[in-house]
Each structure stands twice: as structure tokens, then as C-alpha cells.
Amino acid sequence: MTVTVHQTGLGYEYVRCRVGDDDSTAYIHQLVACLENDPSDVFGDEFDVHHCNHIPWDNRPENIVLEEAYNHRCAHLEGRSPA
């Protein structure tokens, strides 16, 4: 098993775990969100994990909230903060 930590070009940190042919990835902000939320919500389709201050590498628990996915994505597309 190989576990590595990476960062996307936009600054989002993620963990990658490879075991044989299995290659799994989880973003750090998703893992932090699981501390206060049901993992099925965090990794489901209904919600997105949002960084309150819009800094993708700031994964402090107080900066991470779940937002309804549709509203979250629309807000980002329109350049405003999700409500």
C-alpha cells in the first residue's frame, strides 16, 4: 500500500492511496468535514464541502462547512459566496 499527499494546481490538498489496482483519492477538506458531518453527506451528491474564506488549502475545521451542492456551485459560477 502506498499513501501520498498531493496538491492540485488550485491548492486543494488530497490523499491518494494505492493498493494493487485500487487507486482511491480523498480531499483533505472532505475528511475534515467528516468530523462534524455524516460521511454519506460529505461524499454524496446533495452537498459540497465549502471553504468559508475561499482559500482551498485552509482546511481548519472552522473554515469548512457543507453547502447544498446546487447553491454552492451556482454561487461560485456567479462569483458570490454561497449562502
GIMO-V362866 format. One line per field, one symbol per residue. psi: psi as a letter, one per 30 degrees, with the letter a starting at -180 (. if undefined). burial: I if it has 9 or more other ideal C-beta (glycine too) atoms within 8 Angstrom, else O. A space follows every 50 residues. Layout:
# GIMO-V362866
psi: ???
burial: ???
This chain:
# GIMO-V362866
psi: kkklklklffgkklkkkkjbfkjkkkkefeeeffeflkffeegaffllkk jeggjfgigkeffklkkkeeeeeeeeefglkk.
burial: OOOOIOOOOOIIIIIIIIOOOOOOOOIIIIIIIIOOIOOOIIOOOOIIII IOOOOIOOIOOOIIOIIOIOIIIOIOOOOOOIO
